Amino acid sequence: MPETVCTKQSKPMMRTYIIGVAGGSGSGKTYFARELQRILGDKICSILYQDNYYIDQSHRFDGDGGSVNFDHPSSLDFDLLAKDLESLKSGKSIEVPIYEFSTHKRLTKTITCEPKKIILVDGILILESKVVRAQLDEAIFFDTPEELRYQRRLDRDVNERGRTPEGVKKQFDLQVRPMHNQFVQPSRDYAQTVVRDLREYSEALKLFSRKLLHE
């Protein structure tokens, strides 16, 4: 996860447009959000990551691939995320929490995020949360095959989060797959745009870039 979630901005924007970028873990949603932000530029666009809003799990963590279900909605502080989005829409800055995956702690330090014209909200479960959905102006969902999602998650967790391949596989089988089927996939119904392949990905990137740059 990047060190900086939002960059500061001196001039307040007249209106904040919030877009949910959802889909299963490894679906390509984060890559899309970062690429869209790159095109739009830091001055008008920031990303809020669902991963920053994990509830502190350090007291419950029992090992890699253990019993703590990080893919269940109850593991996330969606009330705080919704409150922060509401504050940004009101022209107020927020303090984004920092979740440390190596220790599963929510750190005491935060990241200041100022209102921008466009806020992208990245997360697998953001469309499952009613309070978060209420703050979104629109949403896009990445409907990616399971095999590809698993391989991408395996690469990320091993290379970026210090996980073991065995732990990643166990967690995927026991938690990620069933939670995806129960919560993530059904939330696709709340998205106005669904992306299923690379062609649709490219089209969506062009569509959103043109639309947001000319608003």
URRALIN-V201157 format. One record per backbone hydrogen bond with DSSP energy under -0.5 kcal/mol. CO is the residue of the C=O (numbers start at 1). NH is the residue of the N-H. If there is no record, write none. Layout:
co->CO nh->NH
co->CO nh->NH
This chain:
co->3 nh->5
co->5 nh->47
co->10 nh->12
co->15 nh->17
co->16 nh->18
co->17 nh->19
co->17 nh->119
co->18 nh->137
co->18 nh->138
co->19 nh->121
co->20 nh->22
co->20 nh->140
co->21 nh->123
co->22 nh->142
co->24 nh->27
co->28 nh->32
co->29 nh->33
co->30 nh->34
co->31 nh->35
co->32 nh->36
co->33 nh->37
co->34 nh->38
co->35 nh->39
co->36 nh->40
co->37 nh->41
co->41 nh->44
co->41 nh->45
co->44 nh->118
co->46 nh->120
co->48 nh->122
co->49 nh->52
co->50 nh->53
co->51 nh->54
co->53 nh->77
co->57 nh->60
co->57 nh->61
co->63 nh->66
co->68 nh->70
co->69 nh->72
co->72 nh->75
co->73 nh->76
co->75 nh->55
co->76 nh->78
co->77 nh->81
co->78 nh->82
co->79 nh->83
co->80 nh->84
co->81 nh->85
co->82 nh->86
co->83 nh->87
co->84 nh->88
co->85 nh->89
co->86 nh->90
co->87 nh->92
co->88 nh->91
co->94 nh->96
co->94 nh->113
co->96 nh->111
co->98 nh->100
co->98 nh->107
co->99 nh->101
co->100 nh->103
co->100 nh->104
co->100 nh->105
co->104 nh->57
co->104 nh->58
co->105 nh->100
co->105 nh->107
co->109 nh->98
co->111 nh->96
co->113 nh->94
co->117 nh->17
co->118 nh->46
co->119 nh->19
co->120 nh->48
co->120 nh->122
co->121 nh->21
co->122 nh->50
co->125 nh->128
co->125 nh->129
co->128 nh->130
co->129 nh->133
co->130 nh->134
co->132 nh->135
co->132 nh->136
co->133 nh->136
co->138 nh->20
co->139 nh->192
co->139 nh->193
co->140 nh->22
co->141 nh->143
co->141 nh->195
co->142 nh->24
co->142 nh->144
co->145 nh->149
co->146 nh->150
co->147 nh->151
co->148 nh->152
co->149 nh->153
co->150 nh->154
co->151 nh->155
co->152 nh->156
co->153 nh->157
co->154 nh->158
co->155 nh->159
co->156 nh->160
co->156 nh->161
co->157 nh->161
co->157 nh->163
co->164 nh->168
co->165 nh->169
co->166 nh->170
co->167 nh->171
co->168 nh->172
co->169 nh->173
co->170 nh->174
co->171 nh->175
co->171 nh->176
co->172 nh->177
co->175 nh->179
co->176 nh->180
co->177 nh->181
co->178 nh->182
co->179 nh->183
co->179 nh->184
co->180 nh->185
co->183 nh->187
co->184 nh->187
co->185 nh->188
co->186 nh->189
co->187 nh->190
co->188 nh->191
co->193 nh->141
co->195 nh->143
co->197 nh->201
co->198 nh->202
co->199 nh->203
co->200 nh->204
co->201 nh->205
co->202 nh->206
co->203 nh->207
co->204 nh->208
co->205 nh->209
co->206 nh->210
co->207 nh->211
co->208 nh->212
co->209 nh->213
co->210 nh->214
